[in-house]
């Protein structure tokens, strides 16, 4: 059974790309909160998360609905994502 997915996440605001383990059974909202925490702890300590931030499929440019579970989306191992 899958528990985590490894994805490449681009953070254009910081010109930074990182590989992230994303929980398979959590919501996109949870993933966004997780990315906010990663940014604050590892990249820019003064960062404050935004309510209107979104996780976007880099290939299609379509943002994911924050209410969906990762397992219900097209996110798979190796998917390239952008977080604004």
Residue pairs with C-beta under 8 A, 6 or more apart in sequence:
2 24
2 71
3 23
3 24
3 25
4 21
4 22
4 23
4 24
5 21
5 22
5 24
5 70
5 75
5 76
5 77
5 79
6 19
6 20
6 21
6 22
6 77
6 78
7 19
7 20
7 22
7 75
7 77
7 78
7 79
7 80
7 81
8 17
8 18
8 19
8 20
8 78
8 79
8 80
8 81
9 17
9 18
9 19
9 20
9 35
9 81
9 82
9 83
10 16
10 17
10 58
10 80
10 81
10 82
10 83
11 17
11 18
11 35
11 39
11 43
11 82
11 83
12 82
12 84
13 84
14 39
14 43
14 44
16 43
18 38
20 34
20 35
20 38
22 31
22 34
22 70
22 75
23 30
23 31
23 34
23 70
24 70
24 71
25 69
25 70
25 71
26 69
26 70
27 66
27 67
27 68
27 69
27 70
28 55
28 64
28 65
28 66
28 67
28 68
28 69
28 70
28 73
29 66
29 67
31 55
31 70
32 49
32 53
32 54
32 55
32 66
32 83
33 49
35 55
35 83
36 47
36 49
36 53
39 47
40 47
40 49
53 83
53 84
54 63
54 64
54 66
54 83
54 84
55 63
55 64
55 66
55 81
55 82
55 83
56 62
56 63
56 64
56 81
56 82
56 83
56 84
57 63
57 64
57 74
57 75
57 79
57 80
57 81
57 82
58 80
58 81
58 82
59 79
59 80
64 73
64 75
75 81
